[in-house]
Amino acid sequence: SAKQKRIEIDSEDKLHVLIQSENEENLENAALEIQKILSGDDVEPSEQQKAKNLQLMAVSSALKEDFCESCGEKGHKIWACPNKTTTWKKVNVICAVCKDRSHPTSDCP
């Protein structure tokens, strides 16, 4: 069996970021942006990030309600449907990028 290396995290360690650039101006701009992120300052998300956040909120909202995708009734999920007419098996999916089992490779964030 494969052994997994345990990573020890020390909350007192300083954060390190390697920034590479073709010129000094871009390097300075990148350093300022990284500093904003690391300091926790409010950073205006990009349009792509806003869309991703909206999608996550919609999925999260849908998962909070007990809504059956099979019969359309509230109160239970598809796997607990009392009206199910067919049996189904969960697909064994694994992302090749992050190795997570919650999504296929094409949906990797």
Backbone as CSV, one residue per row, in Angstrom:
resi,resn,N_x,N_y,N_z,CA_x,CA_y,CA_z,C_x,C_y,C_z
1,SER,0.830,-1.188,0.000,0.000,0.000,0.000,0.877,1.254,0.000
2,ALA,0.361,2.310,-0.605,1.127,3.559,-0.701,1.026,4.324,0.607
3,LYS,2.146,4.815,1.086,2.154,5.619,2.306,1.984,7.080,1.942
4,GLN,1.161,7.771,2.703,0.975,9.197,2.476,1.843,9.962,3.458
5,LYS,2.534,10.956,2.953,3.385,11.780,3.796,2.504,12.781,4.538
6,ARG,2.635,12.826,5.833,1.856,13.764,6.645,2.571,15.106,6.654
7,ILE,1.826,16.142,6.350,2.381,17.489,6.306,2.057,18.186,7.617
8,GLU,3.082,18.604,8.298,2.899,19.340,9.550,2.759,20.829,9.218
9,ILE,1.735,21.459,9.747,1.497,22.873,9.503,1.730,23.636,10.801
10,ASP,2.614,24.600,10.743,2.912,25.432,11.900,2.312,26.805,11.640
11,SER,1.352,27.200,12.471,0.667,28.481,12.267,1.593,29.677,12.464
12,GLU,2.770,29.457,13.041,3.724,30.540,13.252,4.654,30.742,12.049
13,ASP,4.647,29.800,11.102,5.505,29.923,9.920,5.088,31.128,9.087
14,LYS,6.059,31.810,8.516,5.786,32.911,7.598,5.351,32.324,6.253
15,LEU,4.490,33.044,5.552,4.072,32.614,4.227,5.120,33.034,3.197
16,HIS,5.364,32.161,2.246,6.343,32.442,1.204,5.679,32.289,-0.157
17,VAL,5.956,33.235,-1.040,5.416,33.193,-2.390,6.535,33.528,-3.358
18,LEU,6.700,32.692,-4.380,7.694,32.962,-5.418,6.982,33.672,-6.563
19,ILE,7.470,34.850,-6.899,6.894,35.621,-8.002,7.977,35.798,-9.052
20,GLN,7.648,35.433,-10.284,8.587,35.619,-11.386,7.934,36.510,-12.433
21,SER,8.748,37.369,-13.043,8.213,38.290,-14.028,9.288,38.639,-15.047
22,GLU,8.832,39.112,-16.191,9.765,39.503,-17.241,10.310,40.917,-17.022
23,ASN,9.612,41.714,-16.176,10.117,43.057,-15.907,9.788,43.479,-14.478
24,GLU,10.476,44.514,-14.024,10.369,44.977,-12.641,8.981,45.530,-12.313
25,GLU,8.363,46.220,-13.252,7.044,46.810,-13.016,5.999,45.727,-12.742
26,ASN,5.965,44.681,-13.571,5.020,43.587,-13.360,5.302,42.860,-12.054
27,LEU,6.572,42.736,-11.703,6.963,42.087,-10.461,6.419,42.865,-9.256
28,GLU,6.578,44.184,-9.283,6.075,45.023,-8.197,4.555,44.964,-8.097
29,ASN,3.871,45.012,-9.255,2.410,44.927,-9.259,1.931,43.594,-8.689
30,ALA,2.596,42.523,-9.083,2.227,41.199,-8.581,2.464,41.113,-7.078
31,ALA,3.575,41.665,-6.599,3.888,41.644,-5.171,2.819,42.397,-4.377
32,LEU,2.344,43.516,-4.901,1.291,44.279,-4.225,-0.015,43.489,-4.157
33,GLU,-0.364,42.829,-5.261,-1.594,42.034,-5.292,-1.512,40.862,-4.317
34,ILE,-0.374,40.186,-4.288,-0.182,39.067,-3.362,-0.275,39.559,-1.919
35,GLN,0.313,40.708,-1.645,0.272,41.271,-0.292,-1.165,41.563,0.132
36,LYS,-1.993,42.070,-0.794,-3.401,42.317,-0.488,-4.112,41.022,-0.108
37,ILE,-3.841,39.985,-0.880,-4.489,38.693,-0.632,-4.053,38.124,0.714
38,LEU,-2.761,38.147,0.971,-2.236,37.569,2.209,-2.623,38.355,3.446
39,SER,-2.833,39.653,3.292,-3.193,40.466,4.453,-4.683,40.410,4.743
40,GLY,-5.463,39.847,3.821,-6.894,39.728,4.031,-7.669,40.954,3.619
41,ASP,-7.019,41.913,2.952,-7.730,43.095,2.476,-8.801,42.669,1.482
42,ASP,-9.851,43.440,1.406,-10.893,43.143,0.433,-10.329,43.257,-0.964
43,VAL,-10.451,42.186,-1.716,-9.988,42.156,-3.092,-11.218,41.954,-3.968
44,GLU,-11.414,42.805,-4.931,-12.552,42.703,-5.834,-12.388,41.448,-6.689
45,PRO,-13.325,40.488,-6.594,-13.190,39.262,-7.392,-13.402,39.541,-8.882
46,SER,-12.770,38.726,-9.705,-12.918,38.854,-11.150,-14.326,38.401,-11.547
47,GLU,-14.718,38.707,-12.764,-16.028,38.285,-13.265,-16.133,36.763,-13.264
48,GLN,-15.029,36.092,-13.601,-15.011,34.630,-13.608,-15.215,34.099,-12.185
49,GLN,-14.554,34.712,-11.208,-14.709,34.284,-9.821,-16.119,34.563,-9.322
50,LYS,-16.694,35.701,-9.728,-18.071,36.011,-9.339,-19.033,34.961,-9.880
51,ALA,-18.840,34.558,-11.141,-19.705,33.551,-11.752,-19.547,32.207,-11.040
52,LYS,-18.314,31.860,-10.694,-18.063,30.606,-9.994,-18.717,30.627,-8.616
53,ASN,-18.606,31.765,-7.913,-19.228,31.884,-6.599,-20.746,31.768,-6.682
54,LEU,-21.331,32.373,-7.702,-22.773,32.307,-7.898,-23.213,30.868,-8.143
55,GLN,-22.446,30.152,-8.960,-22.753,28.760,-9.253,-22.654,27.917,-7.972
56,LEU,-21.632,28.158,-7.164,-21.478,27.424,-5.911,-22.628,27.705,-4.952
57,MET,-23.077,28.956,-4.918,-24.202,29.302,-4.054,-25.472,28.591,-4.512
58,ALA,-25.680,28.510,-5.824,-26.869,27.844,-6.348,-26.851,26.355,-6.020
59,VAL,-25.700,25.723,-6.197,-25.575,24.296,-5.880,-25.772,24.075,-4.385
60,SER,-25.143,24.914,-3.589,-25.270,24.800,-2.138,-26.723,24.951,-1.708
61,SER,-27.418,25.904,-2.296,-28.819,26.135,-1.972,-29.675,24.929,-2.356
62,ALA,-29.385,24.358,-3.520,-30.150,23.192,-3.974,-29.917,21.994,-3.064
63,LEU,-28.712,21.853,-2.571,-28.394,20.715,-1.719,-28.988,20.842,-0.322
64,LYS,-29.289,22.066,0.110,-29.852,22.264,1.441,-31.285,21.752,1.527
65,GLU,-32.024,21.864,0.445,-33.403,21.408,0.449,-33.446,19.928,0.114
66,ASP,-34.384,19.212,0.754,-34.585,17.806,0.420,-35.484,17.742,-0.801
67,PHE,-34.868,17.729,-1.961,-35.597,17.740,-3.216,-35.198,16.508,-4.024
68,CYS,-36.152,15.700,-4.408,-35.873,14.469,-5.147,-35.825,14.745,-6.646
69,GLU,-34.743,14.344,-7.278,-34.596,14.525,-8.720,-35.358,13.462,-9.502
70,SER,-35.821,12.425,-8.833,-36.542,11.340,-9.498,-38.036,11.637,-9.611
71,CYS,-38.669,11.918,-8.458,-40.121,12.132,-8.467,-40.524,13.597,-8.368
72,GLY,-39.570,14.467,-8.006,-39.846,15.893,-7.919,-40.436,16.345,-6.596
73,GLU,-40.627,15.429,-5.648,-41.201,15.793,-4.364,-40.128,16.286,-3.402
74,LYS,-40.549,17.160,-2.490,-39.639,17.606,-1.433,-39.740,16.637,-0.262
75,GLY,-38.689,16.649,0.548,-38.718,15.818,1.746,-37.743,14.665,1.719
76,HIS,-37.157,14.397,0.561,-36.170,13.330,0.469,-35.288,13.542,-0.754
77,LYS,-34.144,12.893,-0.760,-33.227,12.931,-1.898,-33.500,11.736,-2.810
78,ILE,-32.913,11.761,-3.994,-33.157,10.723,-4.989,-32.816,9.329,-4.474
79,TRP,-31.739,9.235,-3.667,-31.328,7.913,-3.199,-32.261,7.349,-2.130
80,ALA,-33.137,8.190,-1.582,-34.084,7.741,-0.562,-35.525,7.837,-1.064
81,CYS,-35.710,7.880,-2.365,-37.041,8.068,-2.946,-37.927,6.841,-2.714
82,PRO,-39.097,7.050,-2.094,-40.010,5.916,-1.899,-40.720,5.531,-3.196
83,ASN,-40.673,6.391,-4.198,-41.360,6.151,-5.468,-40.422,5.663,-6.564
84,LYS,-39.200,5.304,-6.220,-38.247,4.945,-7.267,-38.673,3.648,-7.962
85,THR,-38.522,3.668,-9.272,-38.921,2.504,-10.070,-37.714,1.736,-10.578
86,THR,-36.555,2.372,-10.561,-35.356,1.683,-11.012,-34.283,1.803,-9.936
87,THR,-33.367,0.881,-9.978,-32.238,0.977,-9.065,-31.090,1.616,-9.820
88,TRP,-30.228,2.278,-9.099,-29.088,2.926,-9.728,-27.898,2.790,-8.822
89,LYS,-26.740,2.910,-9.419,-25.491,2.784,-8.687,-24.690,4.055,-8.904
90,LYS,-24.108,4.559,-7.821,-23.294,5.760,-7.910,-22.068,5.481,-8.782
91,VAL,-21.786,6.397,-9.696,-20.644,6.255,-10.583,-19.364,6.550,-9.809
92,ASN,-18.359,5.741,-10.015,-17.082,5.927,-9.341,-16.240,6.887,-10.179
93,VAL,-16.260,8.167,-9.803,-15.561,9.218,-10.535,-14.362,9.669,-9.722
94,ILE,-13.249,9.939,-10.402,-12.086,10.505,-9.724,-11.442,11.520,-10.658
95,CYS,-11.155,12.685,-10.121,-10.539,13.766,-10.895,-9.052,13.467,-11.067
96,ALA,-8.567,13.538,-12.280,-7.152,13.270,-12.562,-6.255,14.413,-12.109
97,VAL,-6.823,15.598,-11.872,-6.029,16.754,-11.466,-5.816,16.771,-9.955
98,CYS,-6.907,16.753,-9.192,-6.805,16.897,-7.729,-7.072,15.602,-6.969
99,LYS,-7.433,14.548,-7.686,-7.700,13.220,-7.114,-8.939,13.179,-6.220
100,ASP,-9.784,14.186,-6.287,-11.009,14.217,-5.502,-12.053,13.335,-6.190
101,ARG,-12.963,12.781,-5.420,-13.996,11.904,-5.974,-15.336,12.620,-6.138
102,SER,-15.342,13.941,-5.946,-16.603,14.667,-6.014,-16.931,15.208,-7.399
103,HIS,-15.985,15.111,-8.348,-16.226,15.678,-9.677,-15.300,15.019,-10.707
104,PRO,-15.699,15.039,-12.000,-14.812,14.531,-13.045,-13.718,15.555,-13.359
105,THR,-12.719,15.120,-14.071,-11.573,15.985,-14.403,-12.022,17.257,-15.119
106,SER,-13.003,17.150,-16.000,-13.459,18.319,-16.766,-14.097,19.394,-15.897
107,ASP,-14.525,19.048,-14.691,-15.147,20.017,-13.797,-14.229,20.484,-12.682
108,CYS,-12.941,20.156,-12.776,-12.017,20.512,-11.696,-11.856,22.028,-11.592
109,PRO,-12.007,22.560,-10.366,-11.851,23.998,-10.198,-10.400,24.350,-10.368
